[in-house]
Amino acid sequence: MGSSTAYHLRKCGYEGQIIVFEKDPAYEYASTPRSAGGIRQLFTTAINITLSRYSLQQYKQFSQTMKINGDPAEIDFKQRGYLFLATDDMLSAMEKQQKLQNELGVPSRFLEPAELLAIIPELNPTDLAGGLFCPEDGYLDPYSVMQAYKYEARKKDVEYVSEEVDMILHDRGQVTGVKTKSGRVEEAKVVMNCAGAWGAELSEKMGLPLPIVALKRQIFLFDPAVPLKNPLPLTVDPTGVYFRHEGDRIITGFSDHVKPGYDFDWKRSHFEELWPILAHRITNFESLKLESGWAGLYDYNLKDQNAIIGSHPEMRGYYMALGFSGHGMQQAPGVGLGLAELICKGAYETIDLTPLRFERFAENDLVLEHAIV
């Protein structure tokens, strides 16, 4: 979010100084490279569909528009589709989702069980009523996307500082800059908080609490004994377990219930809960070798599991891009552009991100997204 916004600020014509503070310049614990990299339009709210649809179009041409030293910015974007599998009791909600998606230009379609087998021949559809599929969607390498934005931002005189911001400074309702852990102070009339799972902590220090917590999410990489015939779309089982190809291996995960906190402890034993679900759904997954995995963090919005984007009504110059609850990577191009327009021009022009404003909580105008993975 930081690098996308910095890049788009320059594209919008902002000529002032821009500094991106990175407390983890190696990105060892950053959420972006630990993401599963899914890019989808299969959401249930208009704002998320519109935002992701715009970002998808950017990712489709990303390798050419974001060239690095004249070479394509390869992000390994594989448009193998996104597939939400459904049981009978899920059909009514899925029909409504598809209707809204189609109205907004998303070519999603409902597939009968027999049609699912054409995509995943090894699938067990006996307890399925079908699935919602979008062939445009897929997955990419999030780290490469971030590095391309960073490269282009630095080319346009955006400064990257390897220090951790300790607090956002303010005076009489106006942001005045930031102070780092080392004591460095940078004055600024505009500060954007895009610190992900750590962002709520920074806002809390200003006396501006946000309904966001850090939640651990684990990903497991395994090798099935018998390879699948076709490359997988990013597939979401009715249980919430998802899986997709990662090279010739498979990655999988699940949004389980965990206590909030900065926890990066990957537990191999947790895979034992997923294996029966995987083996039931795909015959080839009955015999496999678990090779590795990792844990990362969601910046999880407790209110409605959607992003908080824009300025804070109680602090002039304070902007936020937080609380994405797992779908930030797929919305980064649209969010970066939107924030750049808001900061430079005072209003959204390309995509109206107003539904994701902070004020919605007090106004009881929540964005209730049901397709959370």
Buried (B, 14 or more C-beta within 10 A) or exposed (E): BBBBBBBBBBBBEBEEEBBBBBBEEEBEBBBBBBBBBBBBBBBBBBBBBBBBBBBBEBBBEBBEEBBBEEEEBBBBBBBBBBBBBBBEEBBEBBEEBBEBBEEBEBEBBBBEBEBBBEBBEBBBBEEBBBBBBBBBBBBBBBBBBBBBBBBBBBEEEBEBBEBBBBBBBBEEEEBBBBBBEEEEEBEBEBBBBBBBBBBBBBBEEBEBEBBBBBBBBBBBBBEBEEEBEEBBBBBBBBBEBBBBBBEEBBBBBBBBEBEBEEBEEBEEEBBEEBBEBBBBBBBBBBEBEBEEBBBBBBBBBBBBBBBBBBBBEEBBBBBBBBBBBBBBBBBBBBBBBBBBBBBBEEEBEEBEBBBBBBEBBEEEEBBEBEBBB
